[in-house]
Amino acid sequence: MELDEIVALADAVAPLEGIASGVGAMSYGAQIVVEAGSSDEAVDLAIPLFADAVATAAIPEWPITKAEVIGEDEGYYDDVDGGMVG
């Protein structure tokens, strides 16, 4: 993925308090914030939001291969350092 593609994805997920990753990779990803009552509900809410962000960014629409839920008490993933923060 090229820098401009990931920047477009980052712009698309920004309203969701999101971050994007994938520069120089053969894939892309994002972390977004959703309010939900359960992990299953969070995934159900997040997947269409992510798909909309991908469409907005006009990057290839590939199948989603992984979705993870991190509770607010668990911190969040820091993509810069590759570790958990919080």
Residue pairs with C-beta under 8 A, 6 or more apart in sequence:
1 22
1 23
1 24
1 25
1 26
1 27
1 28
1 59
2 23
3 23
5 22
5 28
5 57
5 59
6 20
6 21
6 22
6 23
6 28
7 20
8 56
8 57
8 58
8 59
9 20
9 22
9 28
9 30
9 53
9 54
9 57
9 59
10 18
10 19
10 20
10 30
11 57
12 20
12 52
12 53
12 54
12 56
12 57
13 19
13 20
13 30
13 31
13 32
13 50
13 53
16 32
16 33
16 34
16 49
16 53
17 32
17 33
18 30
18 31
18 32
18 33
18 53
19 30
19 31
19 79
20 28
20 29
20 30
21 28
21 29
21 30
21 79
22 28
22 29
27 62
28 59
29 66
30 50
30 53
31 76
31 77
31 79
32 46
32 49
32 50
32 53
34 42
34 45
34 46
34 49
36 42
36 44
36 45
39 69
42 69
43 67
43 69
46 67
47 64
47 67
50 64
51 61
51 64
54 61
55 61
70 76
70 77
74 84
74 86
75 84
75 85
75 86
76 84
76 85
76 86
77 83
77 84
77 85
78 84
78 85
